[in-house]
């Protein structure tokens, strides 16, 4: 029996909708030159909300909430609502995990996120996913030159400068044979790495991957968010990674792949065994996650430049305070920005943080 505290009631959903509609009446304002637009709930959002109400299992409710989040307008006026829905999703995931544990089955529908973000490696059999994971993370993933080496999700941490990103190697994507729990992992990811094999038929591999994602109601989109949302699929930022660039005729095949993909997805060519393109891939993964690194400076002491706080791009000083301690935003009066090339500058709670900002929080 589901815990009612974990589910959004009809009254709560009505309250959420009214809250967004009230936000829509707030006049436009700008932060650092970016205009905040009113929030309007499109018909697709209402349909997703109906799906949530009619869903019976925690997993079905999570999928409906994912659609609501994907359809919801992206701006500061919906940040609180977005956080509320994500909190509900997390509680539902815990409920689903308890139900699976009680049933004695392990479905791997979630892999606990760690680091600055989570990227899933998805590809056909023997595309070199495990070798790529091992090269990017120094993890001892099982690697072999025969298909279906990976049977379970294998998470590992990829270092990049002063942060780490979680990479998860998945079992091969095979039409009609992909385990159902893989769908849940793909939908929870912050980023998809679609791996194709330049020594085989990468065009066929790519079309098979995209078709399988289509069946999962997932749409692979560029990380810059330039693709239109059709309201029917969960848009997931993706990078197309063409592995085995050191194989025969790989460059010519990669050129054909580039012509096929166009600007629909960014394409990187790499060699997991020889190391070609891996540093560029690391950098592009971090860029695609759209996060900023913030260094906290205690008053009267130097900043900690080795362990940054990682926040979504667009986060403010208030968001940083919330990340440090839940009760801190209420006590926060202002902050001090410490640029490397000019004197310290007092900034307001709504200051939009930039990558590598050094921030000192001041309270009452």
N, C-alpha and C positions, 0 to 999 in steps of 0.2 A: 504494500500500500504506500503511495507516495506521501511524503511529508508535505502538508499544505504550506508550510513556511518556505518551501523551496520553489513553489510554483506561482506564476503570476495569475491572480484571479481576474475575472472579467472586470470587476470594479477597479482593480489596480491598472489594468490595461487602459480603461477609460480615463483614469487619472493621468496616465502617461501621455495619452493622445492629447488631452486638454492642455497639459503642460507644454507640449510642443507647439500647439496652436496659439497659446499665449505668447510663446517666444516669437512666433511669426508676427505679432503685433508690435514688437519692440522696434524702435527706429534703428536704421542702419548706423553702424559706427565703424571706425577704422582703427586698426592697431598696426602701427608701423607701415601704414600705407595700404594694408590689405582690408578690403571692405567685407564686413560680415553681412551676409544676405539673410533674409527671413527664411524660416523653416516652413515648408509646406509638405504635408503628407500626401504623396501620390497614391493613386488607387492600388498600385502593387503593394504598398505598405499595408493598406487595409486588408488586402487578401492574405498577406503573410500573417497578419494578426489573427485573422479567422482560422488559418491553419494551426496557429499556436493554440487557440481555444479548443479546437477539435482534436488536437493531438492527445494520445493516450500514454505514450511512453516518454521517459526523460529524453531519449535520443531524438524522438520526433519533435519534441518541444525545443530542443537545442537547435535543430535544423531550421525551424520556423524563426527562432530568434536570430539566427545567422542571416536569414533573408531580410528580416526587419533592419538589422544593422547595415547590411549591404545597400539597402534602398534608402535609408535615412540620409538626408542632406548632411554634408560634411562642413561644419563650421563651428565656431566657438559656442553658439547658442544651443547646440545639441550635445555638447561635451558631457554634461551631467547625465542626460538621458542615456547616452551611449555607455557611460560607465555603469549606470544602473543595470542596463540590459546585460552587459558583460558579467557583472556580478551574479546575476540570475543564472547565466549560462554556466558559470563556474560551480555554483551550488547544484545545478542539475547534473553536471558532469560527475560531481561527487556522489550524488544519489544513484546515478547509473552505475558507477563503479561499485557501490555497496550492493546493488542488486546483482551484479555479475559475480561478486565475491560470494554472496549468499548462495548463488546457483552453482558455484564450483567451477565456473568457466572463465578463462582469461581471453578477452577479445582484443586487447591492446587498442581500444578505441581512443585512448589518450596517452600521450607521452608528456610528462610534466616539463613545461618550458623552463629553460635556464638561459642565462646570459642575456645578450642584447637583442635576441630574436631567435626565431626557429625557422629553419629552411628544410624542406623535405626533398630528398633526391628520388625522383620518379623516372623510370625508364623501362624499356623492354629487357628481356633476358640477355645477359652477357654484354650489356652496353658499357660495363666498366664502372658502375656506380660504387661498388665496394672499394675498388682501387682508388677511385677519386676521393672517397671518404677518408681512406687511410692516408693519402698524400696531403690532404688539406688539414687533417687533424692530428696526424701521427698516432691515430688509434689503431689497435691491432684487429681491424675488421677481417673477417674470413674472406680471402680473395682466391679465385680460381678461374681458369679459362674454360669453364663449362657452365651452362645455365643453371639458374635457381639456387645459387650458393646462399643467397640471403633469403631466409624463411621468416624471420622475425624482425621487427623494427630495431635498428642499431643506432642509438644516439651517440654523438661524440662532439667535443667542443673544438671549434676552429679559432685559433688565436688570430687577432688582427690588432696591431699596435697595442693599445692598453685595454682592450675589451675582448670578449669571447662571444662567438655565435654558435648556437646549437644546430648541428646538422644531423639529420635522421635518414639513414639508408632504409628504403622500403623493399619489400619483395617485388619481383618483376610485375609490371602491368601487363596482364594478358587478358584479352577480351573473353568475357564470360567465366574467367577463372580467378580473377583478382579477389582476394579475401575481402569480405564486406567491411572489416574494421579498417582497411586501408582508406576507404572513403572518409571515415571520421578523422583520420590523421591528416589527410590532404586538406580537409575543410578547416581544421584548426590551425594550420600552418600560417606563418606570417609571409612566407615566400616559397615558391615552387622552383626547383631546379630540374628542368626537363632534359634528361640525358639521352643523347642519340649517339650511334656508333658510326664514325666515318669510314670504318673498314667494311661495313655492311651496306644496308640500304637505309640511310638516315631519313629520307623522305617518307618511306613507308612507316618507319618507326614513329616519326613525328605525327603523321596522320592517325596512327593507331592510338597514340597517347592522347591526342586532342579528342578523338572520338570517345575514349574511355572517360575522360574528364567530363565530356558532354553528358554521358550517361549518369555521372555522379552529380550533375547540375552544378558543375564548376566551370568557370570561364577563365582561361589563362589570359591575363592582360599585362601590358607593359608596366613596370614598376612606377613610372611617372604618372600613372593614373589617367592617361590620355584616352583610354578606350571608353566607349559608351556602355552604361549599365542597362541591360535589357529587362531587368526586374524579375527574370526567371531563373537566373543563375547566380551563384556566389562568385563575385570577381576575386581572383587571386593573382597578386603580382607574380610574374614568372620570368625566368631567364632560360633561354635555350642554350644548352651546353653541348657542343659537338666534341666528343671525346675521340682519342686515338688519331690526333692530327699528324702523328709520326708514321702512320700507315701509308701504304702505296696509294698514290693518286688522291690523297686526302684533301689537298688544297683545291684541286679541281672540283671535287665533290662538294667541298664546303662552299665554293662559289655558287654552285647550283642551288644549294640549300639557302644561301643568302637571297638569291633571286626569288625563291619560292616564298620565303618568310616575309620579305620586304620589311616594313616598319611595324609589323604586328607584334613582334617580340624582339628584344635584344638578343644577339647571337654572339657567343664566344667560342673560340676553338682552343682546345687544351689537349695535353697529353698527361694522363694520370701517372704513367710510368716514367716518362722523361722529364716531366715538370713544366713543359711549355704552357704558358698562359695562366699558371696557377695563381701568381701574385695579382694579376689583373682580375682574375675571378674573385679572389678574396675581397678586393677593394669594391668590385661591383656588387657583391652580395651585401656588404655593409651599406653601401649607398642605396640599394634597393629597399632596405629595411626602413629607411627614412627616419633615422633616429639622430639625436644629438647627445654629445658627451659633455657633462657639466661637472666642474670641479668645485667642491664646497670649500670655503675658506672660513675657519672659525675666527671670531674677532681676536685680533692681536696675535694671531699665529699664522704660519704659512699654509697655503692650500695643500691638500692631498692630491698630487698630480699623478698618482699611480692607480687610484681606484675611483674612476668617475661614476657619477650617477648617469644612467642611460634613460632618456625620456623620448617620447614621440616628437617628431618635428612639429613645431607650432606650440609646444608647451611653454608655460609662463613661469615666472618666479613663484607664484602661488602653487603651481603644480609641483615644483621642486620642493617646496616646503612640505607639501602633502606626502611626497615620496620619502622625505627624511623622517617625518613623524606625523601621524594622523592629526594630532592636536595642534601642530605648529602653525598652520595657516591662520588660526584665530588670534594668535599672539603676534603675527608678523605685521610690522608697520611698513617697512621698506627694505630694499636690498642695495648692496654696493657692488657694482661691476668693476672688476679689476682687469682692464685690458693690458696686454703685454707692451703696447707701444704708446700709451698715453696715460694721464693721471686717472685715478679712480673716479667713478661716476655713480652718483646716486640714481637708482631706477625704481620705478613703481612696481607694485605687485603684478600688474598686467604686462610687464615687459616680456616680450617674446624672446626666449633663449636661443642662442646660436651655438653651433658646435664649438666646443672647447672654451666656452665662457667660464671665467672664474667668478663665483658669486659668493658674497658674504651676506647672510641674512641677519636683519636687525629687528628685534622685537621690542615690546614695551617693558 
